[in-house]
Amino acid sequence: MLNHTCTRSVSVFASTVVGLLLASSAFAATEIKLGWTTSDSEVDPYAIAAHYFAEELENAAPGEFDVSFFPNHQLGNDTAMLEGLQFGTMHAGVITGTQIGQLETAFQLNDLPFLYANSAQAHEVLDGEVGQELLKRLEAQGIMGLGFAEAGFRHTINNVRPVAKPDDFKGIKLRVQPSDLFIDSFRAIGANPTPMAWSDVFTAVQQGTVDGLEIPLAVIFANKYPEVTKYLSLTSHTYNALALLMSKDVFDGLPEELQDAVQDAAKSAIERQRATVAANEKDILQKIKDAGMKVNEVEDVEAFRAKVASVYNAYSAKIGADLVDKALGQVSE
């Protein structure tokens, strides 16, 4: 039988343990599962955005968030991740705007071919009224849009020939993102577009199922495409905007001060990510050349623009004529 002194000691110890457990529970960090489809590489734009977001969350709210990374479509393809965000089973993601366009057609704005002449134009549109309207529309779908990082402009790689003019696309079986706009754009130029999930593309190129694809420089290098493709043509046909997203259920469950921290962290992460991606591009292009790919510029962009005029006519109403007009007005200033 325990004596009174021992009983008091056990009681004090038990009270201490309970108190520590309650304190630990009260201050438990919010779990953030953060996914994207490409590699976890130091030069991959998706990965850079994800890691910077985690760093900025820690800076904005030390110890409040526990971020874990899921690259290489570990949480599924873009469609599966968007569904996960809607249901709250996935907490945050870096997802290409093209695939968000399957959920909210206004996001197809950024995929209009040859819309932006440079990244500065894209930033002006996406950080302004047009971009905010795009992000706001996701809330009805259960997703919080935190801002737009970038993967840079998309270019063409293939194993048939260099592409310098629209006729060079003729007969090339080109993987494109599963998007009607991309399919129609490359069909208008003269290619044979083939929609395919990202997870299947490398093997398809390697085996000759497709002749090539169109992706940003950093994604070409980070995902080892110089090993399986011969030609890189700097077509700069679309600007690849990467949306930094969070489940609305997760966001709404945070106290106001942590919601503010998330917004601030996203803004800081995107600024850093854009600067890093821009700084990396020149070096990455040289590494692609050193890896053996033959690289060519495209001199007559207007020849390509003329081929895709019908795409603007066909998709303006689907995207929202007001949004298209505002974006065109900004890039023409």
PyMOL commands that set and color helices and strands:
alter all, ss='L'
color gray80, all
select helices_A, chain A and resi 4-26+45-60+78-87+97-100+105-111+119-126+129-141+166-169+180-189+198-207+217-222+225-227+248-252+256-290+301-307+309-319+321-331
alter helices_A, ss='H'
color red, helices_A
select strands_A, chain A and resi 30-35+65-70+92-96+143-158+173-176+192-195+212-216+231-247+294-297
alter strands_A, ss='S'
color yellow, strands_A
deselect
rebuild
show_as cartoon
